[in-house]
């Protein structure tokens, strides 16, 4: 077997035993508290940062200009959230097959495998939180049979082989990314742990253990993650349309047929740099319209387009475009159902322990009850949140150390 150069050697996964299991686990992850509207600590910057990575970390196209047909250069991109520039450096994954190593960046298929894993983690009682150094990470143990059953249930097909699934997990584990702001840096990958226990007699019963990036685990653990329709995500053909759909899921929380949602082209381009690299603004508008049309009937009913022009004399140039979207009854019902998880919420403290809410009947003093009740709800906020943790700098300052 040919030797892989030392600087290209794949990193060996840690043993599962090195992670310390939290003392108490959530009864079911989908019961996590959804964020209350309007609270200063409950902004969606962390979630927006994660969603923007869809268009930065994952590639829609499989066609890459490889050096000698094998190697990929490190790729640098930038996203802008609230006027703050975040530099994202992608380091390709080296996958060895038949003694030949080839570089890959995470693809559209890898992203959809990731969403399948997230769905399993949210619904599966075997999903747990472990302590990895100072970070709390979401872990998942599953079999090939479980993920194939989920895939077939959603799409009615099994066109996801064991080899394809293993390849995607390998890429998600080995493709590193570096997120940098002005003062902080995060070194991570989508999946930070990966252990495969193969069953030679029946491969479908092979066990896989993974842990997610602490940045993503933070969204789940602190209740910032909103479930989307997985069938829709798997069915949509391109990543930008998925990005828009997830944007609607995470932002249209005041769900009502009477309400609409509007966004500007310029704001989307800051969060999705692949399209922003196109030179002609008309093409960018056409791309957004194409994706909105793909969501028509299922997610949106209609949308309006309002162009904004420059103030210069003579022929005016389009400088921005406002899209106003109206949603279908089906999507509104889905959003209300997601909001309804509030009523089933649980609160956990910094150690992962489930806390019981104070009951008024147990108190003789109303003021003491209200104080304890406030402390109870603040426990969940303090899990990862300091006063400024929901600023982008706050997010980075908590994760500037290496994830792995």
N, C-alpha and C positions, 0 to 999 in steps of 0.2 A: 504494500500500500504506500502510495506517495505521501510524503510528509507535508503537512500544511505549515507554512511559515509561522513562527511563534507569534508574530504580531497579527496573524489572521486566525489563530486558534480560537474555536468557539469556547465561550465560558461554560464551565461545568455548573449545573444547577446545584444549589445548596440542598443538603438533606432536609427532609421535612421535619425531622426531630429538632433541628436548630431553631425553628420558629417556636415561640412560646404561646401556647393557646390562652386566650383571654378567659378569665374565670367564669363569666356568664355570657351566654350568647343570645342574640335576638331570637324570639320564637319563630319568626318568619320575616325575611328581609323586606318583603313587600309591605309590611306593616310600619315601616319607618316613617317618622313624622315628615310630612310634606311641609315645605316652607310657608310660613305665614306671609301674607302680602304686606309690604310697606315697612317691615322692620329693617333698621339700618344694618343689622348684622346678617340679614337674610337676603342680601342681594344675590344676583345670579352670575357674578363675574367668574367664579370658578367653573360653573357649568358652561358658560359661554366660551371660556378658554378651552375646555375639553372638546366641545362641539367644533370649535374652529380647527382643532387638530385633525378632524376628518379630512379636510381639504388640504392639509399640509403633510401629514404623516403617510396617508394612503394614496396610492396612484390609481387613477381610473384606467390608464392604458398599461398593457403589458410590454409595450415596445419601449425598450431602453437602449441607449447607445453604450454598449459595453466595450470596454477595452479588451482586445484579444478575445472577444466573445464571452468573457468571464467576469471582468471586474467593473465595478461602478464607482464613480467618484462620490465623495461626500457631497451632500446636497444641502444648501443653505436657503432658507426661505424666511419671510417675515410676516407676522400678522400684527394688526393694530387693534387694541381694545381700549376704549376711552382715551384715545390719543397717546397711549403708551405703546411703544414698539417692543415686540417680543421676537427675538431671533430664535429660529428653530433650526438646529443642525441635525440632519438625518445621516446616520451611519448605516450602511447597508448590512444585511444579514448574509453571512457566508454559509450556504447549504452545500454539503458534500454528498454527491451521489456517484456511485461507481468510480470511486477514487478521484472524482473531479469536483472541485469546488467552484460554485457559481454564486455571484452576488445577487441579492434581491432586496428591493424595498417592499414594504407591505402593500398588497394589492387590494382591489375591490373585493375579491373573494376572501382575502384575509380579514377584511373589515366585517364581512357578513358572518364569518366564523366567530369573530370576537363578539358580535351581537348575540349569537346563539349561546355563547358561553355566559354572557351577562344574564340572559334570560334564565339559564339553568341556575346561576348563582342566586338570582332573586327569588326563584320559586322553590328551589331544592332545599330541603331541611338540612342536608348534609353540608351546606355552605357555612363556613365559620370565619371568625376573625382571629388572626394571630398577631402577636407582637414581634416585629422584625426590627431589632435595635430600638429606635424610638418611634418608629412608624407602625400604625395599625393597618394591616393589609387583609383584604378580603381573599379568602382561599376557597377552592372548590375541588372536590374529588368526584369524578364521574367516569362512566364507561363509554366506549364507542356506541354501544347499543342505545344509551340514553340520548346522546346527541343526534344519532340517526333517527330515532323515534320522533324527536322534536321536529327535525327537518322534514320528515315525511308527513307528519301531522299537519304542518303548515303549508307545504307545497305539493303534497301528494306524490312525491318522487324521492328516490334515494340517490340522486346524482351528486353524492358527496362521499367519495371513497375514504377508507381508512387512511390510505396514503396521502390523499389531499388534505385531510384533517390534520394529520401529523405534520405535513409540510407547513401548513398555515400556522400552527402553534409554534413550530420551530422559528419561523420568520418573525412572529410577534414577540418571541422571547429574545432573539438574537439581534434584531434591528434596533439599535440604540438611538435615542434622541436626546439632544441637549437643548433645554429651554433657558434662555438668558434674557434678563431685563437689564436695566442700567447697573444695578448693584448685586443682583443675585443670579444663581444658576441652579438648574435641576438636571441631574443626569439620571435617565431612567429608560425603560422600555415599556411597551404596553403590558406584557406579561413578564414578571420578574422571577418567577419560579416555575419549573416544569420538570416533572418526574413521571416517567412512563413505566408501569409494571405490566409487562406483556404476558398475555395468556396464550401459550403456544398451541393449546388444543382448540381454543375458541377465541379468535381475535376480538370479537364483539364484546367479550367480557374483560378485555384488557382495561386496567384502571389507569386513569390519568389524574395527576395532582398538579394544580396550577395556583399561583397567586397573582393578583392584579397589581398594577402600579399603585403606590400609595396615594398618588394624586387622584386616581379614579376611585380607589377604596374610600377616600375621604368623602367623595360625593355620595356614595352609598351609605356610609356610616353616619354622616351628619344629615341625611335626609334630603340632599340637594338633587338627587337623581330622580327624574320622572320617566316612568316606563312609556314606551311608544309601542305602536302596533308592529310587532315583529314581522308578521306576514307582509306588511306593506314595505318594510325595510328590505326584506329579502327579494321582494318582487320588483322594486324600483331598479332601473338599469344603471343609472349613473350616480356618482357620489354627490354631485352638486345638488341634485334633486333631493337626495336623502338629507343633505345639510339643511335645505330650506324646510323640509318636512319637520326635522328635529327642532328647528328654530321656532316653528309654529307651536309644536308640542310644549316647548319650554317657556314660551312667552305669552301665548294666548290662554292665560289661566282664568281670566274673567269670561268664562265660556258662556256664550249666549248667541242665539240666532240674530239678536238685535245688535250685537257688537261686531265690529270688524277689526282687522289688524293691518297696520301700515308700516312699511319700512322703506328706507331709501337705498338706491343702488350703491351710493358711495359707502354707506355703512356695511353693506354686505361685502363689497370688494375689499374692505380693510380686514375682514375676518376670513376671506377666502381668496388668498393671493394668486391662485392659479389662473383665475379668470381676470383678475386685475392686471395681469401681465399682457393681456391682449391690448393692442394699441387703439383700436377703433371702438368708441363708446357705444355706437349703434349695435355692434356685435355683442357687446356685454348685455345690453338691454334685451336683445333677441334671445340670448341664452337664458336669462331669467324668465322671460315669457314662455320659452319652450318648456322649462321645468314646471312652471305654474300650470301650463296646459296638460302636462302629464299627471298632475295631481287633481285636475278637474273631474268632477263627478264623484270622486271618492272622498277627497279632503276638502276641496273648495268648490263653490258654485260658480262664482265669477270673480274677476279682479279688474281694477281700473289702473290705468297708467297715466301719470301726469309728468310731463317733461319740464325740467327747469332749465332756463336759458341764461346765457351770460347777458350782462347789461351793456355790452359794447355796441357801438353803432354799426350799421351795415348788416351783413349776414350774421345772425346770432348762432352761437354754438351751444349744443346741449352740454350742460355741466353736471346734471344730476337727474334722477328720475324717482318719483314716489309711486310705490305700488300699494294699492289698498285692496285687501283680500277679504272676501266673504266666504264663510265656511258652511259645509253641509251639516244637516242635522246629525248624521252619523258621527262626524268628527266632534261636534259639540258634545254629544253624549259620551264619547270616549274621554274628553277632557274633564267633564263633570265627574266621571267615574274616578279619574286620577285624583281630582280634588277631594273626592269623598274618602280617600285613604286617610285624611286628617282625623276622621272619626274613629279610626282603628289604630291610631298612632301609639307608639311607645317611646319612652325617653330612656336613654342610657347615660351613665356618667363617664368620666374620663377613663375608667378601667374597663368599660364595656358592660358593667352591671346594670341590669334592668331595674328601673326605679318605679315604685308604686306612687300614684298621684295622691296627695293629701286629701282626706275626706272631711268635709265640714262637720260631720257628726262627731268626729273624734276631738273636736276643739271646743273649749269654753270661751276663748277669746277670738273674736272675729279678725282683729288686726294680726294676730299671730298666725291664723290660718292663711290670710292673704299673703303674708310675708313668706310662709313656707311654700305656698302655691307658686309665687313668683320665682322663688329659688328653684323649684322643681322644673319649671319651664326653661329657666336659665341654664340648668345643668346640661341640657342638650346643646345649647348654643356654645357653652364653654368647652365642649369636647375638642374642637379645633379652633375655636374663634377667640381671638383677643379683640381689643377695641378696633383695630384696623385690619383684622385678618381678611376681610372681604375686599380690601383694596388689592390690586394686583401685586403691589410690593409686599403686602402682608402675606399673600398666598406664597410668593416666592421665598420669603424669609423663613417660612416654616419648612420648606423643602429644598433648601439650597444645598444640603448635603446629599451625597450620592444615595440613590434609591437602592442600589445593589451592593 
